[in-house]
Amino acid sequence: MEESMPDTKRIVIAGGGRIGLRTARELADRGYEIVLIEKEEARSEEVADEYVAMVLQGDATAPSILAQANLEHADAIAALTDEPGTNLAICMEAKRIAPHIRTLARTGTGTEDEYDEIADATILPQELSANTAADILSGDEVRTIVGTHHNLEILEIKVAEDAPVAGHTLAEISLPKGSLVISDRNRTQIARADMELEPGEYYIVGGEPDVLDEVLNLFRG
């Protein structure tokens, strides 16, 4: 397998279901190199036809399959199968092979605490969207401060140059109900109505899971 170019981030996705494929599409659109692992042969062929990822057919809990994904040269892995236990095993094995790799695991209600020392971020099925998963995996413009298994998420978000909120004060924009800007990145200024959201700057934002996609679209365009 050829190694990634130095300026191209590689992300591995385990699970080629609906969310796994959508996450692969979202990341591919952002310029990432995607390796997708799918256990079922028929489904892996369907995913391969999308031409958004290099597809490996096999069990992602198997060291031999993860070795084919070249984790040493990957930046992150998302375990997005339907089985929380399988996702835990994938993250554990990935960390063993490549300790530097960022891990995201799809969990089940009541199992989140099992992942605290294994996965860098967790996400529940009812909160799982391709955009949210992609944002957590990319780690460039959005960083999760309070994990996705909480009722309230706290994120550090960079304002894109062409974002709808760029250059506007909080008084001039309309954030969705259930979200708010808390402070600037360094926590030196509590957000007030006259705070201007500057392009290229980071802000601490809180939001309920069901409005996060809308908030991210406002900050990232």
ABEGO torsion letter per residue (X at the ends): XBBBBAABBBBBBBEABAAAAAAAAAAAAAGBBBBBBBABAAAAAAAAAAGABBBBBEBAABAAAAAAAGAAABABBBBABABAAAAAAAAAAAAAABAABBBBBBBBBGAAAAAAAABABBBBAAABBAAAAAAAAAGAABBBABBAABABBBBBBBBBAABAABGBBAAABBBBBGBBBABBAAGABBBBAABBBBBGBBBBBBBBAAAAAAAAAAAAX
